[in-house]
Amino acid sequence: MLCDITTVRRVRAVVPVLLAFAVATACQPAVQGGTGSTASVSPTGPSRHVFVIVLENTPYQLALAQPYISSLADRYAVASNYHDLGEPSLPNYLAMTSGSTWGISDNEFHPLPATGIGNQLTSAGLSWKAYMEGFTGDCFDSPYPYALKHNPFPYYGDVCPPNVVPMTDLVTDLNSNPPWMSWITPGLCNDGHDCGVRTADRWLSEVVPQITSSSAWKKDGVLFITWDESSAGDSRVPLLVVAPKMKGEITMRLDHYSLSATVSDLLHVPRLGQAKQATSLTRQLQAGRPS
């Protein structure tokens, strides 16, 4: 059952608690086999600062043809056999953050159970933030270039978490005490969706050095940069693994569930949904080599 954002706002305004719960129950998509939110045990080990940047609609070869993206692939590690989970955007973002697409095949608003990596980290007492370009304080009503479909966190529990903050907070946090997980979503121009991959490449050339010059990244951090979908019909997108000791090509087949598994492992929280069976990059990161 689909629920558009206008309906959800109306329900929230009339009876904030009871009807919002009813809408969440009615609109929850059927969970595909093996993609539920039942947790599995994650490998033990220290938490690391994790940074994730998700960009838009660019196939592997086109992304790697850009000067700054290419320089990152040469200097660090790139997964050359990494795949999206189909179109459109939203199911891919949900897969990265909860190990499931929830049977969703559109970009509409769907209230989902209060699960996902953000809720896990909150329950575990681990700090996290989602930095959103264009965000003005309301997950459901912030202006362009912000896009709700590129912010998966309010879908879980039908609430805008206080951890969702404007992109402008990122530099301040990097210079002080960044959270254990920093999820970074540029707006519809800088992510390449509306303005193309060259714009995204220039944006990365400004933001990535801010991350890699931070003490958190230098000490134990890892930055993942990927794209939600290929837009070329082949499902192949890059995953850049920017970590101090990682360099080379990662050739094993991976997908967005693999990213979910890796982030969960690094932050020492249980994997969710399809991520429980996914191939993780945890071993490669611990060893400091791509294979």
N, C-alpha and C positions, 0 to 999 in steps of 0.2 A: 504494500500500500504506500502511495506516495503522499507526502505532506509538503506543500509549498511553504515558504517562509512567512507569507502573510497569514496563513492559517495558524501557524505555530505562535506568531506574535499575538493574534487575537485570543487564542486559548490562554497564553501566559497572562494577558491583561485581565481576563475575566475571573479566572480562579487559579491563581498562581501555582498552587501545589497539586490539588486533586486532579484538575483537568490536564495539567501538563503531564502528570503521570499516566493518565488515560491515553493521551496522544502518543506518548512514548511507547506504550504497550501496543496500541493499535498499529503504529507505523513501523514497528521493528521488523525488518526483513528476516525471512527465514535464514538461519545460519546453515551454510552448506556443510556437508559432512566433513568433520575434522577441523572446522574453522571456528569452533566455539571459543569462549574466553577462559576455559579451564586451564589453570596454570600448570606448567611443568617445572621441574627443578632446574635451575640455572647453574652453570659451573661456578665453583667458588673462586675467589680471587678478589683483589682490591678493585674498587671502583676507579674509573678513569674519567676525566672530563671529556664529554662527547659533544661534538658540534655537528649539526646536520643542516645542510642547505639543499633545498629542493627547487629546481628550475623547471621550465616548461617546454614540452612539445618539440624535442630536437633529437634526431637520429644520431647514432654513434659517430659516424664518419663526419657529419657536419659539425658536431660539437668539437671533435678533436682537430678540426681544421682551423679553429680559432686560435689566435696567438697565445693568449694567456692560459686558456684551458690546455692547450698543447704543452705549454711550459710546465704546468702542474703535473701532467701525465709523465713528462720526461724526468722531473725531479723526484716525484713520489711514486705511488702505485696507482695503476688503473685496472679495473676489472673489464676485460674486453669481451666477456661472454655474459653480460648482465642484462636482464630483461624486465620490461614492464609487464603488467598484468592485463593489458588491453586498454580500451578507451571507455569512458572519458577520464577526466582528472580524478574526481572524488574517490572512486574505488581504490585507486593506487595510493592515495594519501591515507586512507583507512587501513589498507594492508600494511603500510609502513609503520603505523602506530598501534595497531591492534592485532595484526596477524590474520585479518579477515577482510574481505570486501563486503561482507554482510549481504551478499546477493544483490547489491546495488549496481545498477548499470546506467546511472544518470548523474547529474550534478545538483539535483534538488536537495532540500534539507530533509533529513531523516533522523528523528530522535532515536538514539541507540542506548543500550545499557551503559551504566557508568563504569566503563572498563578502559582499556588503553594504557599506553606507557605513562602518560601523565598521571593518571589516578594511581597507578602502581607506585610511581616514585613518591607521590604525596603520602601514600600509606606507609611507605618504607622510611619516611623522614628524609628523603633525598631531594635537594633543591632542583628545580627545573624552571625554564621559561621558554615561551614561544614568542620570538621577536617577529612582528608582522609590520611590514611597510604599509603605511596608510591607515593603520589601526588608530582609532580615536577614543577607545574605551568601551565600545559595544561590539561584541563579536558578530551580532546579527544586523548591525546597521552602522557600518563605517564606510566612508566614501571611497571612490576610486583613488588610488589603484588597488586598494584592499579587495580581496575576493574571499567570501566565506567558504567557497568550495575548495580553496587552497589552505584552509585552516581547519584541520580535522578535530581539534580538541573540544569545541563546543558541541559536537555531535554526540559525544559520550556523556550521557546524563542530561542533555538538553539544557546546558548551563554554560555561561561564559566564565571560564576559570580565571581567578586573579593572576594566574601565571602567564596569561596572554598579555603582552605589553607592546608598546610601539617600538619600531626598529631603532629609534633614536636612543633607546636605553642601552643598546648593545655596547657601544664604546665605553660608556661609564662603567658597566659591569665588567668588561674585559680588563679595565684598568684598576679594578678593586677586587671583587670577590665573585667571579662568574659562577653560575649554578653548575651542578654536575652535568645536566643536559641542557644544551642551548639549541633549540629548533629555530631555524632562520628561514623566513619566507619573504622574498622580495615581492613588490607589487607587480601588477599585470604588465607593466612595461619592462622593468628591470629583470623579470624572470624569463623574458624572451617570448612570452605569450602574445603580446600585442606589438612589440617593437623589434622582435627578431633576436637571433642568437648573438649577433655582434654587440648589441646593447647589453645582453646578459654577460658576455665576456668582459666588457669594460667594467660592469658593476662588480664582477668577481675580482677584477684586478685592484679594486679599491677596498673591498671588504675582507678578502682572504688575508692580506698582510696584517690587518688589524688583529685577526685571530691568531695567526702564527707568530706574532710578536708578543703575545700575552704570556705571562708566566704559567698560566694554567695549561696552555697547549704545549709549551716547551717542556714542562715537567712530566706530564703523563697523558697529554691530550691526543685526540684523533678527530679529524674533520672529514666527514663524508659529504661528497657533493654528487648529487644525481639528478635525473630528470624524471618527471612523472610518467611520460610516455614518449614514444618515438615519433609519432605522426607520419612515419614512412611505411607503416604496415608490416614492419619486420620485428617489432617489439624490442629491438636492441638499442639500449641507451648506455652511456658511460656511468660507471661508479668510480669516482676518484677517491682514493684513500690517502689523505694527507696526514701523515704521522712522521715524527722525526726520524724513525729508523726504517720506514717502509719505502722501498723503491723497486720498480719492476712491473711486469705484466702478470695479472691474475687471470688464469685461463679457465678455471672451473666454471661450470654453469651456475649462475646466481640470479636471484630476482629480488623483488621488494620484500618478500618474506625473509630472505637471507639478511637484508639490512635490519629488519625488525629483530631477528634472532641475535645478530651481532650486537646491536645496541643493548638489548636486554642482558646478554651475557656480560658485556663490559660494565654495566651498571649494577650487576648482581641482583637482578629481579627475574622472576620466572618468565619464560617465553609464553606467548599467547597464540592460540589458534594454529594456523598453518606454520607459524614460525617454529613450533615444536619439532617439526620434521625437516626444517630447512637447513641448508648448508650455511654454517656461520664462518666468519673470518676471524674469530677469536684466537684460534691457534696461530694463524699467520701473524696477527698483531702481537701476540705474546712472544713469538719467535723473532719478530722483526724482519721477516722476509715473506714474499708473496706466495711461496709454494712450500 
